Amino acid sequence: MFHYKLARHQDPREAGKYLLREVSAWTNDCIRRYADAPPLDTPDQAIYATGWLPLLYFEPTHPGAHFLLKIRDQVARHFKETEAWRHGYWRMADVTSGMQHFEIFLAQLARLDGDMATIGQVLDAAEHIGNWSENVRPWYDEETACFPSHTLGAEGFSHDSFPSYNTPAHFHLINLALVAYRINQSERYAKFAIAYGGRWADAILMGDMLPVGLDAKGPVYEPRIANDSRENVHRAEALLAEDAIQALLKIWNISRDDRFRDAAERILDTLMPELLDPDAGGLAGAIRFYRRMTRANRYDSQVLDSVSHLLPDAVEVIDLDVAPIFDTDILGLGKCADLPHWKEDGQIRQHNPIVLGLAAEISNNAHLATISLDLATAYLSLAQRAFSDGREDSDSARTVSAVARGHARDNGAGVVTEVLVPLMARFK
């Protein structure tokens, strides 16, 4: 068990600087640890660095910027030399692990620096999605507007043990196309996202239940994720975890076709009662993105209601229990088999710093923002004492990176990405 006595800052700017110092210390430690480390065979080995990449928005001259470019070049060189990559992408990979390096690490790096080498690597991978490369067997079946497999690569695709229908995991393909569109504004990426994303939007809006997948005929509703009364929530969580909400809202922003906004809202509407769950950071991040894209306050009152009963001022110590979890079949928002045990004054936690931060943003409550930032500092500090950085396994919830940027089902929502960055911007 690890413990952290909360600092009590009086101002969000002070609390933010304190958290920023914690991020900087972790960044410096990572640079020292891995300065001479050879690249791994792990496809997602660079993802951990996106947990501290936001530091560079505040400190552009930090040596971390050079280190990220070094990682980029080392990883690309390694996978080309080992022939794991061909024509800018994996020879064959499942759609989730295959897309991560490009969709997450390179996409964020491109947003940060606009370096042509970064952009080139993103576009090399993205050109496979819509059959835009003559050197690769087509992935996308334009007649059915579906993909033939979950296993895709520069050698084409393979039929394997995954479901025969498309699942929310295929949103990773939409997201990489949207990254490519953001970078070079080529209409082909937008047209693909609208066409394939439109099939998903229609499927999400069509029935009483949300779909578990999509095939040539339309929505797929079977098999059930769990045989319980919360089936629709489980389906919405599966879409959230694969970044469907942000993808749909980005397509709406490009097309102004209200199907996409309506589909995003249907997922969010289904999940809103789950905001009371202390693991609901990923949902809070999606609501923040919805507010930013639409300028609408549709969910504001529900967010504020979800924290109205809480007493964050009363919390004095954050505890991290690293005892193993034995339930490997866990379902729910933000849940996974290796989720850390966070506690407050020795009891099960009630407060999520991301949710509190969103409520502070909505209500312009500087005091609540300060508490959120102080809690985030505690989480990041405890994670550094208890966990590895995440270089070897970006999917694990028990890494510093998972706390900073969210674990595999948190959809990029962590205490750095969804507390430090937005609150420092809001409370300048």
C-alpha positions as CSV (number, residue, x, y, z in Angstrom):
1,M,0.0,0.0,0.0
2,F,1.3,3.4,-1.0
3,H,0.0,6.7,0.6
4,Y,0.1,10.4,-0.4
5,K,-1.0,13.2,1.9
6,L,-2.7,15.7,-0.3
7,A,-1.3,19.2,-0.7
8,R,-3.9,21.9,-0.2
9,H,-3.2,24.7,-2.7
10,Q,-5.3,27.8,-2.6
11,D,-5.3,28.5,-6.3
12,P,-5.6,26.3,-9.5
13,R,-2.6,28.1,-11.0
14,E,-0.4,27.0,-8.0
15,A,-1.9,23.5,-8.0
16,G,-1.3,23.2,-11.8
17,K,2.3,24.3,-11.5
18,Y,2.8,21.6,-8.8
19,L,1.3,18.9,-11.1
20,L,3.4,20.2,-14.0
21,R,6.6,19.8,-11.9
22,E,5.5,16.2,-11.2
23,V,5.0,15.5,-15.0
24,S,8.4,17.2,-15.7
25,A,10.1,15.0,-13.1
26,W,8.6,11.8,-14.7
27,T,9.6,13.0,-18.1
28,N,13.2,13.6,-17.1
29,D,13.3,10.1,-15.4
30,C,12.0,8.5,-18.6
31,I,14.6,10.3,-20.8
32,R,17.4,9.1,-18.4
33,R,16.1,5.5,-18.2
34,Y,15.6,5.0,-22.0
35,A,18.3,7.3,-23.5
36,D,20.4,4.3,-24.5
37,A,17.7,1.6,-24.5
38,P,17.4,-0.3,-27.8
39,P,13.9,-0.5,-29.4
40,L,11.6,-3.3,-28.4
41,D,9.6,-5.7,-30.6
42,T,6.5,-4.4,-28.8
43,P,4.2,-2.6,-31.3
44,D,3.0,0.0,-28.8
45,Q,6.3,0.8,-27.1
46,A,6.1,4.6,-27.8
47,I,2.6,5.1,-26.4
48,Y,3.8,5.6,-22.9
49,A,5.5,8.9,-23.9
50,T,2.1,10.4,-24.8
51,G,1.4,10.5,-21.1
52,W,4.0,13.2,-20.7
53,L,3.9,14.7,-24.2
54,P,1.5,17.4,-23.1
55,L,4.4,18.8,-21.0
56,L,5.8,20.2,-24.2
57,Y,2.8,22.4,-24.7
58,F,3.9,24.2,-21.6
59,E,7.6,23.9,-22.0
60,P,8.4,23.8,-25.8
61,T,12.1,23.8,-25.3
62,H,12.2,20.8,-22.9
63,P,14.6,18.1,-24.1
64,G,11.6,15.7,-24.3
65,A,10.8,17.1,-27.7
66,H,14.1,15.8,-29.1
67,F,13.6,12.5,-27.3
68,L,10.2,12.0,-29.0
69,L,11.7,12.4,-32.4
70,K,14.5,9.9,-31.4
71,I,11.8,7.4,-30.4
72,R,10.0,7.9,-33.7
73,D,13.1,7.3,-35.7
74,Q,14.3,4.3,-33.7
75,V,11.0,2.5,-33.8
76,A,10.6,3.0,-37.6
77,R,14.1,1.9,-38.3
78,H,13.7,-1.2,-36.0
79,F,10.5,-2.4,-37.6
80,K,11.8,-1.8,-41.1
81,E,15.0,-3.6,-40.4
82,T,13.2,-6.6,-38.8
83,E,10.7,-6.5,-41.7
84,A,7.8,-6.3,-39.4
85,W,6.8,-3.2,-41.4
86,R,6.3,-3.2,-45.1
87,H,5.2,-0.2,-47.1
88,G,4.9,1.9,-44.0
89,Y,2.7,-0.5,-42.0
90,W,2.7,-3.9,-40.3
91,R,2.8,-6.9,-42.5
92,M,-0.2,-8.2,-40.5
93,A,-1.7,-7.0,-37.3
94,D,-5.0,-6.9,-35.5
95,V,-6.7,-3.6,-36.0
96,T,-6.3,-2.3,-32.5
97,S,-2.6,-3.0,-31.8
98,G,-1.7,-2.3,-35.4
99,M,-3.2,1.2,-35.4
100,Q,-2.0,2.4,-32.0
101,H,1.5,3.6,-32.9
102,F,0.2,5.7,-35.8
103,E,-3.2,6.7,-34.4
104,I,-1.9,7.7,-30.9
105,F,1.8,8.4,-30.8
106,L,2.5,9.7,-34.3
107,A,-0.8,11.6,-34.4
108,Q,0.0,13.5,-31.2
109,L,3.5,14.1,-32.3
110,A,2.3,15.5,-35.6
111,R,0.0,17.8,-33.8
112,L,2.9,19.0,-31.6
113,D,5.6,19.6,-34.1
114,G,4.3,19.2,-37.7
115,D,7.6,17.5,-38.6
116,M,7.5,16.2,-42.2
117,A,9.0,12.8,-41.2
118,T,6.2,12.3,-38.6
119,I,3.5,13.3,-41.2
120,G,5.1,11.0,-43.7
121,Q,4.8,8.0,-41.4
122,V,1.2,8.8,-40.6
123,L,0.2,9.1,-44.3
124,D,2.2,5.9,-45.2
125,A,0.0,4.0,-42.8
126,A,-3.3,5.8,-43.6
127,E,-3.1,5.2,-47.3
128,H,-3.9,1.5,-46.8
129,I,-7.2,2.2,-45.1
130,G,-9.3,3.2,-48.2
131,N,-7.4,1.1,-50.8
132,W,-5.3,4.1,-51.9
133,S,-2.1,2.1,-52.3
134,E,-1.6,0.0,-55.4
135,N,1.1,-2.0,-53.6
136,V,-1.3,-3.5,-51.0
137,R,-4.2,-5.9,-51.3
138,P,-7.4,-3.8,-50.7
139,W,-8.7,-3.8,-47.1
140,Y,-12.0,-1.9,-47.6
141,D,-14.9,-3.5,-49.5
142,E,-16.6,-0.5,-51.0
143,E,-19.7,-2.5,-52.1
144,T,-20.5,-3.6,-48.5
145,A,-18.8,-0.7,-46.8
146,C,-17.1,-3.1,-44.4
147,F,-13.7,-4.5,-43.7
148,P,-13.2,-8.2,-44.3
149,S,-11.3,-8.9,-41.1
150,H,-9.9,-7.6,-37.8
151,T,-6.4,-8.6,-39.0
152,L,-5.1,-6.3,-41.6
153,G,-1.7,-5.4,-43.0
154,A,0.6,-4.6,-45.9
155,E,0.1,-8.2,-47.0
156,G,-3.6,-7.8,-47.1
157,F,-5.9,-9.4,-44.6
158,S,-6.5,-12.7,-43.0
159,H,-9.6,-14.4,-41.7
160,D,-9.1,-15.5,-38.1
161,S,-10.9,-16.2,-34.9
162,F,-12.3,-12.7,-34.5
163,P,-16.0,-12.1,-35.2
164,S,-17.0,-12.2,-38.8
165,Y,-18.6,-8.8,-38.5
166,N,-17.0,-5.4,-38.0
167,T,-16.8,-4.3,-34.3
168,P,-16.2,-1.0,-32.6
169,A,-12.4,-1.8,-32.9
170,H,-12.7,-0.7,-36.5
171,F,-13.2,2.9,-35.4
172,H,-9.4,2.9,-35.1
173,L,-9.4,3.0,-38.9
174,I,-11.8,5.9,-39.0
175,N,-9.6,7.7,-36.4
176,L,-6.4,7.3,-38.4
177,A,-8.2,8.6,-41.5
178,L,-9.3,11.6,-39.6
179,V,-5.8,12.2,-38.4
180,A,-4.6,12.1,-42.0
181,Y,-7.4,14.5,-43.0
182,R,-6.3,16.9,-40.3
183,I,-2.7,16.8,-41.5
184,N,-3.2,17.3,-45.2
185,Q,-6.9,18.0,-45.8
186,S,-7.1,15.4,-48.6
187,E,-10.8,14.8,-49.4
188,R,-10.3,11.1,-49.8
189,Y,-9.8,10.7,-46.0
190,A,-12.9,12.7,-45.2
191,K,-15.0,10.8,-47.8
192,F,-14.0,7.5,-46.3
193,A,-14.7,8.6,-42.7
194,I,-18.1,9.9,-43.8
195,A,-19.0,6.8,-45.8
196,Y,-17.8,4.1,-43.3
197,G,-18.6,6.2,-40.2
198,G,-22.1,6.9,-41.7
199,R,-22.8,3.1,-41.7
200,W,-21.9,3.1,-38.0
201,A,-24.0,6.2,-37.2
202,D,-27.0,4.6,-39.0
203,A,-26.5,1.4,-37.1
204,I,-26.2,3.2,-33.7
205,L,-29.4,5.1,-34.4
206,M,-31.5,2.3,-35.9
207,G,-32.7,-0.1,-33.2
208,D,-33.8,-0.1,-29.6
209,M,-30.4,-1.6,-28.6
210,L,-27.0,-0.4,-29.6
211,P,-25.2,-2.7,-32.0
212,V,-22.3,-4.9,-31.1
213,G,-21.1,-4.8,-34.7
214,L,-21.8,-4.1,-38.4
215,D,-21.9,-6.2,-41.5
216,A,-22.9,-5.9,-45.1
217,K,-26.6,-6.2,-44.1
218,G,-26.5,-3.6,-41.4
219,P,-26.3,-3.6,-37.5
220,V,-25.4,-6.8,-35.7
221,Y,-27.1,-7.2,-32.4
222,E,-25.9,-10.7,-31.3
223,P,-24.2,-12.1,-29.4
224,R,-24.8,-10.3,-26.2
225,I,-21.8,-8.9,-24.3
226,A,-23.3,-9.9,-20.9
227,N,-26.6,-11.6,-20.1
228,D,-27.8,-8.8,-17.7
229,S,-30.0,-5.8,-17.6
230,R,-27.1,-3.5,-18.3
231,E,-26.5,-4.9,-21.8
232,N,-27.0,-1.5,-23.6
233,V,-24.6,0.2,-21.2
234,H,-22.0,-2.5,-22.0
235,R,-22.4,-1.9,-25.7
236,A,-22.1,1.9,-25.2
237,E,-19.0,1.4,-23.1
238,A,-17.5,-0.7,-25.9
239,L,-18.1,2.1,-28.4
240,L,-16.6,4.7,-25.9
241,A,-13.5,2.6,-25.3
242,E,-12.8,2.5,-29.1
243,D,-13.1,6.3,-29.4
244,A,-16.3,6.1,-31.3
245,I,-17.8,9.3,-29.7
246,Q,-14.9,11.5,-30.7
247,A,-14.8,10.0,-34.2
248,L,-18.5,10.6,-34.8
249,L,-18.2,14.2,-33.5
250,K,-15.2,14.9,-35.7
251,I,-17.1,13.6,-38.8
252,W,-20.1,15.7,-37.8
253,N,-17.8,18.8,-37.6
254,I,-16.5,18.0,-41.1
255,S,-19.8,17.1,-42.7
256,R,-22.5,18.8,-40.6
257,D,-24.6,15.8,-41.1
258,D,-26.6,15.5,-37.9
259,R,-26.6,11.7,-38.0
260,F,-23.1,11.7,-36.6
261,R,-23.9,14.1,-33.7
262,D,-27.1,12.2,-33.0
263,A,-25.2,8.9,-32.8
264,A,-22.6,10.4,-30.5
265,E,-25.4,11.7,-28.3
266,R,-27.1,8.3,-28.2
267,I,-24.0,6.7,-26.8
268,L,-23.5,9.5,-24.3
269,D,-27.1,9.4,-23.2
270,T,-26.8,5.7,-22.5
271,L,-23.7,6.2,-20.4
272,M,-24.6,9.3,-18.4
273,P,-26.0,7.4,-15.4
274,E,-22.5,5.8,-15.1
275,L,-21.0,9.2,-14.4
276,L,-21.5,8.5,-10.7
277,D,-19.0,5.6,-11.0
278,P,-15.5,6.8,-9.7
279,D,-13.9,5.1,-12.7
280,A,-15.9,7.3,-15.1
281,G,-12.9,9.4,-16.2
282,G,-13.2,8.2,-19.8
283,L,-16.8,9.3,-20.0
284,A,-16.0,12.7,-18.5
285,G,-13.3,13.2,-21.2
286,A,-15.9,12.3,-23.9
287,I,-18.3,14.9,-22.5
288,R,-15.6,17.5,-22.4
289,F,-14.9,16.8,-26.1
290,Y,-18.6,17.0,-26.9
291,R,-18.9,20.4,-25.2
292,R,-15.8,21.7,-27.1
293,M,-17.1,20.4,-30.5
294,T,-20.7,21.4,-30.2
295,R,-20.6,24.3,-27.8
296,A,-23.7,22.7,-26.3
297,N,-24.6,22.3,-22.6
298,R,-26.7,19.2,-23.0
299,Y,-24.9,17.3,-20.3
300,D,-23.8,20.1,-18.0
301,S,-26.5,19.7,-15.3
302,Q,-26.0,15.9,-15.1
303,V,-22.3,16.4,-14.6
304,L,-22.9,18.9,-11.8
305,D,-25.5,16.7,-10.2
306,S,-23.0,13.7,-10.3
307,V,-20.6,15.6,-7.9
308,S,-23.1,17.5,-5.8
309,H,-23.2,14.9,-3.1
310,L,-19.4,14.6,-2.9
311,L,-17.1,16.0,-0.2
312,P,-13.7,16.3,-1.9
313,D,-12.5,18.8,0.8
314,A,-12.7,16.1,3.4
315,V,-10.2,13.8,1.7
316,E,-6.7,14.0,3.3
317,V,-4.8,10.9,2.0
318,I,-4.9,9.1,-1.3
319,D,-3.9,5.4,-1.1
320,L,-2.8,3.0,-3.8
321,D,-3.3,-0.7,-3.0
322,V,-1.3,-2.8,-5.5
323,A,-2.8,-6.1,-4.4
324,P,-3.6,-8.3,-7.4
325,I,-7.1,-8.5,-8.9
326,F,-8.5,-11.9,-9.4
327,D,-11.7,-11.1,-11.3
328,T,-10.6,-11.3,-15.0
329,D,-14.2,-11.0,-16.3
330,I,-14.9,-7.5,-15.1
331,L,-17.4,-5.2,-17.0
332,G,-18.2,-1.6,-16.5
333,L,-17.1,1.9,-17.4
334,G,-13.4,2.2,-17.2
335,K,-13.1,-1.3,-15.8
336,C,-10.3,-3.8,-16.6
337,A,-8.7,-6.8,-15.0
338,D,-5.7,-5.0,-13.6
339,L,-7.4,-1.8,-12.5
340,P,-5.5,-0.2,-9.6
341,H,-7.2,0.0,-6.2
342,W,-7.4,3.7,-5.4
343,K,-8.6,4.6,-2.0
344,E,-9.3,7.8,0.0
345,D,-8.3,7.8,3.7
346,G,-8.3,4.0,3.6
347,Q,-11.8,3.7,2.0
348,I,-12.9,2.9,-1.5
349,R,-12.5,6.1,-3.5
350,Q,-15.5,8.3,-4.3
351,H,-13.8,11.1,-6.3
352,N,-12.4,11.0,-9.8
353,P,-10.2,14.0,-10.5
354,I,-11.2,14.0,-14.2
355,V,-14.9,14.2,-13.3
356,L,-14.3,16.9,-10.7
357,G,-12.2,18.8,-13.2
358,L,-15.0,18.8,-15.8
359,A,-17.5,20.0,-13.2
360,A,-15.1,22.8,-12.2
361,E,-14.8,23.8,-15.9
362,I,-18.6,23.8,-16.3
363,S,-19.2,25.8,-13.1
364,N,-16.1,28.0,-13.3
365,N,-15.3,26.8,-9.8
366,A,-11.7,27.6,-9.1
367,H,-11.7,25.8,-5.8
368,L,-13.0,22.6,-7.3
369,A,-10.4,22.9,-10.1
370,T,-7.7,23.2,-7.4
371,I,-8.9,20.0,-5.7
372,S,-8.9,18.2,-9.0
373,L,-5.3,19.2,-9.7
374,D,-4.1,18.3,-6.2
375,L,-5.8,14.9,-6.6
376,A,-4.2,14.4,-10.0
377,T,-0.7,15.2,-8.5
378,A,-1.3,12.5,-5.9
379,Y,-2.3,9.9,-8.5
380,L,0.7,10.6,-10.7
381,S,3.1,10.6,-7.8
382,L,1.8,7.3,-6.4
383,A,1.9,5.7,-9.8
384,Q,5.6,6.6,-10.2
385,R,6.3,4.9,-6.9
386,A,4.3,1.8,-7.6
387,F,4.3,1.1,-11.4
388,S,6.6,0.9,-14.4
389,D,6.3,3.6,-17.0
390,G,4.4,1.6,-19.6
391,R,6.9,1.2,-22.3
392,E,6.6,-2.6,-22.3
393,D,2.8,-2.7,-22.1
394,S,0.7,0.3,-23.0
395,D,-2.5,-1.7,-22.4
396,S,-2.0,-2.3,-18.7
397,A,-3.8,-0.1,-16.3
398,R,-1.0,-0.5,-13.8
399,T,1.6,1.9,-15.4
400,V,2.4,5.5,-14.9
401,S,1.3,6.2,-18.5
402,A,-2.1,4.6,-17.8
403,V,-2.6,7.0,-14.9
404,A,-1.3,10.0,-17.0
405,R,-3.2,9.3,-20.2
406,G,-5.7,6.6,-19.4
407,H,-5.5,2.9,-19.7
408,A,-6.8,0.9,-22.8
409,R,-10.5,1.4,-22.0
410,D,-10.1,5.0,-20.8
411,N,-9.8,6.4,-24.3
412,G,-6.9,8.7,-23.6
413,A,-8.4,10.2,-20.4
414,G,-5.9,10.4,-17.6
415,V,-4.8,13.0,-15.0
416,V,-2.4,14.7,-17.4
417,T,-4.5,14.7,-20.5
418,E,-7.9,15.4,-18.9
419,V,-7.0,17.4,-15.7
420,L,-3.7,19.2,-16.2
421,V,-4.2,20.3,-19.8
422,P,-7.8,21.5,-19.8
423,L,-7.7,23.1,-16.3
424,M,-4.4,24.9,-16.9
425,A,-6.0,26.3,-20.1
426,R,-9.3,27.2,-18.3
427,F,-7.9,28.8,-15.1
428,K,-5.0,30.9,-16.4
